[in-house]
Each structure stands twice: as structure tokens, then as C-alpha cells.
Amino acid sequence: MRQLSHREARNDVLSMLLFITVVNVIVYQFTWVYAGPITALSSIVLATFLIHRRDITWRNLGFAMPGKKWLIPIQTIGVFTATGVTLFLASLVVGMFFAPQETTVSRFGDMEGNLSLYLWWVFLGWVVGGFCEEMLFRGFLLTRVELMLGGRRVSTVLAVVFQAAVFGLIHFYYQGAYGALTIFAAATTIGACFVLFGRKLWPLILSHGILDTLGFLGDYLGDSAGF
């Protein structure tokens, strides 16, 4: 894999941030429910273009299967547990200052008892949340910011925090400060797991998809305590 220059990494990061902002704002004018999924799907197209013009593939950014495949379920459990604990603790702390935004409920409020709608959102949860968001924020954005900042250890820490901040902000439009901050905390944990587990995306993808599936299951069953 060709090593990117600081300038190339910076240009890729700025291009992606501008694209995410513009697309999300435009799509939000037509549909706030699907603004996130549409933004994520279109951003993956741009990210794929950006990495390929740098002679890089998604395999280079963590999408390759690890040599020791038996590690995948173990690491998935690790990411799932760490993320779940982080979400729980963050919700307690953030909940002391902010209340959940009502649009978080109304976005999925008609899912209760609606099997077809539940399956539709589970599908989107895996495609958009599991694959697109992990590839985009951990595989692409984290690694680009890391290179942009010089590729040192402190650069990695800052990159983990930066991608988490962006990830939290893109959820603000329908989850408010409560959702943005709790998701920021969770994304920080996921980014740290990405680095600590050898920069492999599969454990993150599987964990994210399972979390979304369980969260939507709570909405389908009418459990307001679900993710």
C-alpha cells in the first residue's frame, strides 16, 4: 500500500467532511428519517473513489479477513461488550444534563408490532450502520486523520477522538445533545477497539450490526429501554 502524504490525507479528510455536511443538509430538507442512511451510502461511494485514486483498497483499511479467523468472534464479543458498557455508562452521565430527544422515538415509533418495518430497519442497520459507518468512520476517516496528523501515537489518539466527534455530530440532527454525546462515547470505544484489535473492521461491523438489531428489537417489542 502506498503511503499517503500529509497533504493527501488532509485533502481526503476535508473532502469527506464537506461532502457529508452538504449531502446531509440537502437530504434533510426532503426526508429527515433517511437523511443519515442516504448520507452514509453516498459517502461510501466518495470514500471508495478517494482511496482508489490513491492506489489503496478497502482491504488495506481493515476490510480483509484476518489470518486467524477464530479471533473474529472473540473480538466481536469484546467490541460488543465494550460498546454496550460505554453506551450504558454514557447514558447515565449524559442523562444528568440532557434528556433524550423526542424525534429519536418518533423516528422508529411506528415500529412496534410491525414486523416488515422492523426487518427493513434491521437491514438498514447492517448495511448502513454495520458496514458503511464502520468502513467510513473507522476504516477511512480515522486512518486519514491519523496520517494527516503525522502518524505518531498521539496522532492515533487524536484520530480516534476526532472520528468519534464527527460520528456523534451526524446523529445530532435527530437525537440532540443526549444522542450525540452518548454516541461520541461509544464511537471513541469502537475506534479504540479498531486500533487495539489490529485494525480489522469485521469485529466492528458484526458488533455494530448486532447492537442495531437488538436496539430495533426493543422498538419492535415496545421496549423503550432498548438501544
Protein Blocks (a to p, Z undefined) as FASTA:
>chain_A
ZZddfklmmmmmmmmmmmmmmmmmmmmmmomklmmmmmmmmmmmmmmmmmmmnopafkln
opaccfblmlmmmmmmmmmmmmmmmmmmmmmmmmmmbccdfklmmmmmmmgoplklmmmm
mmmmmmmmmmmmmmmmmmmmmmmmmmmnnopaklmmmmmmmmmmmmmmmmmmmnojmlmm
mmmmmmmmmmmmmmmnoppaklmmmmmmmmmmmmmmmmmnopakbZZ
